[in-house]
Amino acid sequence: MKPLATLVSAQKFSTRVGYDFTTSFEEMASKGEVDAFIVSTEDGFSPLGAARGFLAADLGIPSNEITELADRNRFHNPRVTLVALKSRRPGSLLRGLILAPAETSLCYSRFGRERRTPPSRDFYYNVTYEAIAHACHSWKARRLGITHLSASGNFHRNIATCNAEALAHFCDEAIVSTIDRFAFVGCCITVEHLEGIKRLNPEGNLTQHRPINLEREVEGEVEFIHLSWE
């Protein structure tokens, strides 16, 4: 991971923020750089599509199940939902995988989908916050990798800022050290997109996180976390 900034929480715990747009997910996991991924449900020519074989083998989850869950959440689910896949294989490199809704998901239509429309802070901030919270609280993950949650080629620096603000708020609320590193990974993100992160207050004096409504649903070994703002 190439370093970008260090976020210092209210309790003075440090989290390194960086990026890696060239190393495969398998290599990052093998080197211990990432122990949980947050990826867009966009399959095919995408970070999920490129890494699905490794993710399936490492987590002990059939590849076709990952595809089915990703497609279902992307094309058929009107609710903003995180699909949490905990590792089913002892000794796996990763603790889990979160399939996160993205700009190309059906649920994003109410937040605005036109390319001229600014990214929705409510959507990107809260999806990121709850994905981080689940990976850390439920799986004890400490090294997270996140892909673009925009449409391919449509990443915006405001999305990166929302990701980083969610990370900072989560770390500020922790009474013990929770996250060692947070990496932007995959395609469609550039270093220029991440420049705004350097301006975030490293002491954690940002606006505070405002909780939203969460509903959890379990189907077999899969957990669905539904987000709502009502």
N, C-alpha and C positions, 0 to 999 in steps of 0.2 A: 504494500500500500504506500502510495506517495503521500506524504503529509501535506495537509492544507491549513489546519488550524487546531487549536486545543481549546475545548470548552471546559471551563472550571465551574463546578456547581456551587450552590449556596453553601454546601458543606465542605467545599474545597476539594472535591474529588475531580480528577481530570479525565477527560475522554478525548482521545485523539480522533480527529476527523480527517479523512483523506479520500483518495480515489484510486481506482485501478481499472482501466478500460481495456486492458490487453490480456491479462492473465485469465485463464479458464477458471470456472467455479471449482472444478475438481482440484486444480493446483492450489487455489486459495485455501480450500478446506484442508488439503493435505499438509500445507505449511502451517496450519493453525491460525491463519489470518482471519477466517470467518467461521463461526459455528452455527449461524442461522441466516437464511436468506429471506428477504422480503421482495417478491417479484410480482410484476404485472401478470394478470391472467392472459395477456396476449400471447398466444402460442405461435408455432410456425417459425418464420424468420425473426426471431426475437431472443432475448436472453433466456427465457424459459424454454423455448424450443431448442436452442443450442445446448442447454445443460440438462435437458430432461432425462437423458439416458443415465448420466451420472447421479442425478438427484434420486431417480427411481432405485438405482442399485444401492446407493449409500443408505437411503432411508428405509429400504425394504418395502417400498410402495410401488405397485405395478405402474408402469409408464402410462398405460391406457387409462388407469384410474386418475392420474394427475391430469391428463388431457381432458377427460370427461368433466372433472370438477372445475377446471379452468374455463372450459367452454360454457358450462352451465352457469357459472358465476358471471361470465362476460356477456353472453348473449341472451340469457333467459331470466336473469334475476333482477327485478326492478329495485331491490333493496341494496343499500350500501353494505356489503358483507365481506368480512375477512374469512378466508378458508384456511384454518390452521391444521397443518399436517405434522404431527409429532413423529419422530423417528420410531420405526417399528423393528429396527434391527440392532441388537446388542453390538456395541463396539463401533457404531457409525461415527463418521467424522463430524457430521452435523447433528444438532439437536432437533432441528425441525425446519420446515418450509412454510412460509405464509404466502398464499396466493391472494394478492391485494387487488381490489377493483382499480380501474384506471380510466383515463379519458375515453378510451374506446369501449368502455363497458356500458351496457344499457342503463345502469343506474346513474351514470354521469350526465345523462341528457337533461335532467332538470337543473344542473349546475351551469349549463352553457357549453356547447360543443364547437361553435364556430371558431376558426383559427384566429380571428381577430378579437375574440373574447378573452379577457385576461383569465389566467388560471384561477379556479375557485380556492380561496384560502380555506374556507370551511371544509371543503372536501379533502384537499391534500394534507392539511395540518392534522385533522382528526384521524384520517386513515393511517397516517404515519405514526401518530402518538399511540393509537390503540394497538397497532402492529408491534411497535417497540415494547409496549407494556406487556403484551401477551408473551412475546418471545423471552423477555427477561423474567417475568413473574412465574410463568407456567413451566418454562423449559430451563431457566437459569442460564440462558445464553448471555454472553458478555462481549461477543465480537460479531457485529451485525453488518450484513451487506445489503444494499438496497438498489434496485434498478430504477430506470425511468418509469414513472407511472403516467406519462403522457402518451399521446399517439407517437408512433415512430417518426422521428425527425421533427417533433414539435415540442421538445423540452424547453422550458422557460426558466430563467434564473429565479423567478418568484417561487417556483416549485421547490427548488433546492433550498431556498430560504425557509419555506414552510417545513420541509424535512428537518432542517437544523433547529428551528424554533421548537418543534415538537420534541426533538432529542434533548434540547436544553431544559425545557420544562420538566420532562420526565426525570432527568438527572437531578434537577433542583429539588424535586419532591422526595427523593430517596434519602434515607437516613444512613445508608451504607453505600459503599461503592458498588455500582451495578454494571456499567458498560465501560469496557476498556477502549474499544475502537468502533468506529462507525464509518463504513466505506461506501462511496458511490461506485457502482460497478456496472458492467455491461456496455451497451452501445447508446448512441443518441445523446450522451451527456458530454460536455466539454469542460475544460478547466475554466473557461470564461463564464460558464453558467454558475460556477461555484464561488465566484469572486465576492458576492454579497455576504457569504458566510463569515468572511474575515472581519466584517464590520459588526457582527453580533457581539454584544457586551460579554466579555469572558467571565465576568463575575456573576452572571446569571440574573441581573436585574432587569429582566424582560417582563412584559405583561404576563400574568399568571395563566396557567391552563384552566380553561372552563370545561368541566366535565359535560359530556353529552349522555344520552340514553343508550344503554347497551342491552342487548338480548342475546343470550347464548343458547345454542341448539347443538345437540350431539347426535350424529348418525354413525353408529359403529365406532370407528377409531378416528373419525373426522369431526372437528369442532367448527361450528359456524358462529361468527361474532357479528351480529347485525348492529349497525350504527344508525341512530336517528336523532334529529334535532328538534322534534316536536316536544 
